[in-house]
Amino acid sequence: MSMTVLLLILLLSVVTLLVGISVLALLLYRPTWCAPVAGALGAMTFLATVVGLLVAVTRS
């Protein structure tokens, strides 16, 4: 694997972990925001999946 792919994987992992920790903290602080935050988290997960698939397809 090239260094660019490894850096992209690392970046996606770090961003996903940071967003996950932020969402957990937000939901513990404001439980009434569950629905909007769940939608935003789902959208972020979908976009990360699409980017990962695009990278995998273009690199092969």
C-alpha positions in Angstrom: 0.0 0.0 0.0 1.2 3.5 -0.7 1.8 6.1 1.9 -1.2 8.2 0.6 -3.7 5.4 1.2 -2.3 4.7 4.7 -2.5 8.4 5.6 -6.1 8.6 4.3 -7.1 5.6 6.3 -5.4 7.1 9.4 -7.2 10.4 8.8 -10.6 8.8 8.4 -10.0 6.7 11.6 -9.0 9.7 13.6 -11.9 11.9 12.4 -14.4 9.1 13.0 -13.1 8.5 16.5 -13.2 12.3 17.3 -16.8 12.6 15.9 -17.9 9.5 17.9 -16.4 10.9 21.1 -18.0 14.3 20.5 -21.4 12.7 19.8 -21.2 10.6 23.0 -20.4 13.7 25.0 -23.2 15.7 23.4 -25.7 13.0 24.0 -24.7 12.7 27.6 -25.0 16.5 27.9 -28.2 16.9 25.9 -30.2 13.7 25.5 -33.0 15.5 23.6 -30.7 15.9 20.6 -30.7 12.2 19.9 -32.6 12.3 16.6 -30.7 15.1 14.8 -27.3 13.8 16.1 -28.1 10.3 14.9 -29.0 11.6 11.5 -25.8 13.6 11.3 -23.8 10.6 12.4 -25.5 8.4 9.8 -24.7 10.9 7.1 -21.0 11.1 8.2 -20.8 7.3 8.2 -22.3 7.2 4.7 -19.9 9.8 3.4 -16.9 8.0 4.9 -18.0 4.8 3.3 -18.4 6.4 -0.1 -14.9 8.0 0.2 -13.4 4.6 1.2 -15.1 2.9 -1.7 -13.9 5.5 -4.2 -10.3 5.2 -2.9 -10.5 1.4 -3.1 -11.8 1.5 -6.6 -9.4 4.1 -8.0 -6.4 2.4 -6.4 -7.1 -1.1 -7.8 
